[in-house]
């Protein structure tokens, strides 16, 4: 294989770019990375920023020249983008395509059989967070081991459930934004309200990282009997907010696993 690369990325969207950034930013041993020309502006910016990154002339060049290929295209585009590419039997493939199981991935990347699925999030750009991988192939564990850590998930159903759980981030941020907006409605300047609310929720990070207390216990510790936290939580419970959260997760999970 002429001019081989350690890693290839097909589909340089937000997560693809985050992976490249995490591997290259502030490190002295960045791998040689070949990017597909999709999202040309983002790919070119990464190549200009990091000496070990190159943009390929086309997607086939990534498949031809990389030992490990990360698939980061939109799931809806998978067949169109990958169907015409030729992969190699000895290649390792790491798919970030949510809801696309091994049964669908296999024919798209044949004759490659070393296939893992992964659920990285944007903090991998800072080498933070733990990425679920299924199964725990050597290539997937090595890749995300450099980006904050990897957790092996053996059961495909559990892996899909974790994929659904990651879909709650936007709703959580909307919740935080709603609290900030309400403060502004009460006369707190918008910038001050947002800064305060950000600090409140960011201050919970250490509690969340500390694995000695489970989340239900943490919730109880932040709800003084008769206090505002407890009153607010009870009001949400009475209005069925948490029931709706669980049911929404279940509905999305069933749709995802049904294809």
C-alpha positions, 0 to 999 in steps of 0.5 A, spaced: 500 500 500 503 506 497 503 512 502 499 508 507 496 512 513 494 510 520 487 512 520 482 514 514 475 518 515 470 518 511 465 524 512 468 529 516 462 532 520 462 535 527 464 528 530 469 526 524 473 533 526 472 532 533 476 525 532 481 528 528 482 534 533 483 530 539 488 525 536 492 531 533 491 537 538 497 538 543 500 531 542 507 529 540 505 523 536 499 524 532 497 519 527 497 520 519 490 521 518 487 521 511 480 525 510 475 524 505 473 530 501 466 531 503 465 537 507 471 540 503 472 546 507 472 543 514 477 537 511 481 543 508 482 547 515 484 540 519 489 539 514 492 546 514 492 546 522 495 539 523 501 537 519 499 529 519 493 530 516 491 530 508 485 531 504 484 525 499 482 526 492 476 522 493 473 517 498 476 511 494 483 513 496 481 513 503 479 506 503 485 504 499 491 507 503 488 507 510 489 501 515 483 503 519 477 507 516 472 511 520 465 511 517 462 518 519 457 519 514 450 520 515 446 514 516 441 515 510 447 516 506 451 510 507 449 506 502 450 511 496 457 513 499 460 506 501 456 502 496 461 504 490 467 503 494 472 497 495 475 495 501 480 490 503 480 484 507 485 486 512 482 493 514 479 495 520 472 499 520 469 503 525 462 505 524 459 511 527 453 510 523 447 510 528 442 505 527 446 501 522 447 494 525 453 490 523 448 486 518 447 492 514 455 494 514 458 488 512 456 488 505 457 495 504 465 494 507 466 487 504 471 483 504 473 487 511 470 483 517 474 487 522 468 492 524 466 495 530 460 500 531 462 506 536 458 512 539 463 518 540 461 525 542 464 532 541 468 532 547 473 527 544 476 533 541 478 534 548 480 527 549 474 527 554 468 522 555 468 515 554 466 512 548 461 505 547 464 500 542 461 494 540 464 489 539 471 491 542 475 490 536 483 492 537 482 498 532 476 501 536 479 500 543 486 503 541 482 509 537 478 511 543 483 509 548 487 515 545 480 520 546 478 519 553 477 512 553 472 506 551 467 502 554 466 495 551 459 493 550 457 486 548 450 486 547 447 490 541 441 491 544 445 495 550 449 498 545 443 501 541 440 503 548 446 507 549 446 510 542 439 513 544 441 516 551 446 520 547 440 523 544 438 527 550 444 532 550 440 537 546 434 536 550 438 537 556 441 544 554 434 546 552 432 545 559 438 549 561 437 555 556 429 555 559 432 556 566 436 562 563 431 565 559 426 565 565 431 568 569 431 574 564 424 574 564 424 576 572 429 582 570 436 579 570 440 581 565 441 576 559 448 575 560 448 575 567 443 570 567 446 565 562 453 566 566 450 564 573 446 558 570 452 555 566 456 556 573 450 552 577 450 546 572 457 546 570 459 545 578 455 539 578 461 536 574 465 533 579 459 530 582 457 526 576 464 524 575 465 521 582 462 514 581 461 512 588 454 515 588 449 513 584 445 518 580 438 517 584 442 518 591 445 524 588 438 527 586 436 526 593 442 529 596 441 536 592 433 536 594 433 538 601 426 536 604 421 542 603 426 546 599 426 549 592 429 543 589 425 538 592 418 542 590 421 543 583 422 536 582 415 534 585 412 538 581 415 535 575 414 528 577 406 530 578 406 533 571 409 526 568 415 530 565 420 524 567 415 519 565 415 522 558 422 522 558 422 514 559 417 513 554 420 518 549 427 514 550 423 507 549 419 510 542 426 512 539 429 505 541 424 501 538 424 505 532 432 505 531 432 497 533 426 496 528 430 499 522 
